[in-house]
Amino acid sequence: MKPLPATPSARSILSLAIFILVVAGAAARYLFERSISPGEIAAPFVAFVMLLIPYVGCGYPDVGAMYRKLGLAGPVGAVLLLATVTLPPIVALISIRGISASWLAAVGLVLYGAALAGFLRWADRIGPPPNAVDVLAVLCAWLPVELGFLHGLWSHGPADPSYLIGKTLSLSVLLMGYVAIRPLEGLGYRWRFRLEDFGAAALALSAFLIVAIPIGMATGFVVWEPKGISWTGIVFRGMAIGLFIALPEEILFRGVIFNLLQKWTLGRYGPYPALVASSVIFGLSHLNNFPYGDMRYVVLATYAGFCYAWCYLKTGNLMGGVLTHMGVDLIHRLYFVTPPNS
C-alpha cells in the first residue's frame, strides 16, 4: 500500500477551492434573486462555506488521507476533527440569536459531535467495521436531520439556510467518522466520473423510469405537469439536487449503510440481501416527507434504492448512483408534480 501523502496536492487544493467558490457563488445568486441581503445571514453563509470543505474535500483521496491521518492520531485528533465541523454552525447560531437564546442548541450541537466520536471510539475497541455500535454511530449522525431537530435552527428573517447547513453538517460529521476516525473500506466517494459511471447511470435511470412513471401515474402519486424552465435554471437545479439531495443520500444509504450491511451479510447470497435491506431502509425513510409520504412513495423510493445500489455495486463508486438519483429528481421536478396527501 502506498503511504498516505503528508498534505494534499496543489492540484487538489486548487480544484477544491474552485468547486467551493462555484457552489458559494450559486448560493449567493439564489439569495440575490430572492432579495435577501447577504448581511442578514452572513454568519450562516460563512458556516455553510466552511462545512463545504470537509463535505466536498473528502471526495479527494489526498484530502481524505489528510483527515484520516489526523483521525487515526488518537482521541485528540478525533475531537479536533469533529470540532472543526461543529464549531462554524455553533458560531453562526450564536451570532444570529445571541448566547442567551441559543446556548441550549449550541450545547446540543457540541454533544452531537461528541456522541459520534464516542460511538466511533467504542466501535473501534470492539473491532473493525461493521459491528453493532456502528449502527448507533450512523443513527447518531443521521437522525437529528431526518427527524427535523435542526429545522429552522439558523433561520433569520425571510432567510432560512437551516436545510443546507443541517445537511452539510450531518454529512460532514458522518464523513469525518467513516473517512478519518474509523475508515470504512469501499465507501466509494471520489470526485472522478468515468464512462462506466455514466453507462451504469443511463441503464439504472432507464430501468427506473420505465417502471416508476406508469406506476406513479396509475396510482396518482405523480401527475404530468411540465414546467417551462430555462437551461440555466435546469443547470442550477441539477447542481443543487446533485450536491444537497443525491450526494448526501448516496453517501449515507449506499456508501455507509449498504456498505456496512454488505460486509455484515456477505455469504452464499453475495451482496443482494444487503442491497434489498438498504433499499427498503431508503424507501421507509421517505415516509416522513410530509405532505407526500405514503406507501406509494415508499414503494417507488425502495425501487429507486435498488437502482442506485446497483450502480454502486456495478462501479464501486458513488457517482453513478448520484447521476441516476439526480436524473430521477430532476425529471420529477421538470415534468411532474406530486399532489399533497390530504
Secondary structure by P-SEA (a helix, b strand, c coil): cccccccccaaaaaaaaaaaaaaaaaaaaaaaaacccccccaaaaaaaaaaaacccccccaaaaaaaaaaaaccaaaaaaaaaaaaaaaaaaaaaaccccccaaaaaaaaaaaaaaaaaaaaaaaacccccaaaaaaaaaacccccccccccccccccccaaaaaaaaaaaaaaaaacccccccccccccccccaaaaaaaaaaaaaaaaccaaaaaaaccccbbbbbccaaaaaaaaaaaacccaaaaaaaccccaaaaaaaaccccccaaaaaaaaaaaaaaaaccccccccaaaaaaaaaaaaaaaaaaaacccaaaaaaaaaaaaaaaaacccccccc
